């Protein structure tokens, strides 16, 4: 006698990605599990984004950060670039944009809102904000160009490496990279804010630390990328 056919229970994914944030079928909660291979700023590795709507709060915050970059630059360059009111305005805009960088990653992880667009746009938004601030400060004579060049080359280079190896695997964001971003942001904020000249040594020390962390984490990331490529080639 023929056995009745059981209802289709679905086929488990064979991708093996630990970072999938796709919602569980029939429920509103995102798949839980290890998040150890997240990209920087809360992005996930490839896969698990098919059911996530493109228009979501995490992506909106990322786009907002990009949109705030020209607003920040406009405020920074009003007059001679050293008007106290406008420098405070530029500092406030930069701070809001930097905060959205933290929030969008947390929202994407918590609510399973990671999309391919977010994975591409988030690092671009970060680099655009940091780069615009550094270039702006250098153009105004407030920051040495060599600092801007070192940080800029590192950030652009690591972004290129990230996209070059992403098809082979995801390099998790290390604690050093997170500390580097925090120090960079704080150092830029101190340079932007019209503070007394007595604070200048503190600002320079923070920026020097930011440069050292930028170089160190950049070298570490390249080493990890090379190991990842060798591991894929060997297998």
Beta strands, then each sheet from edge to edge (+ up, - down):
end
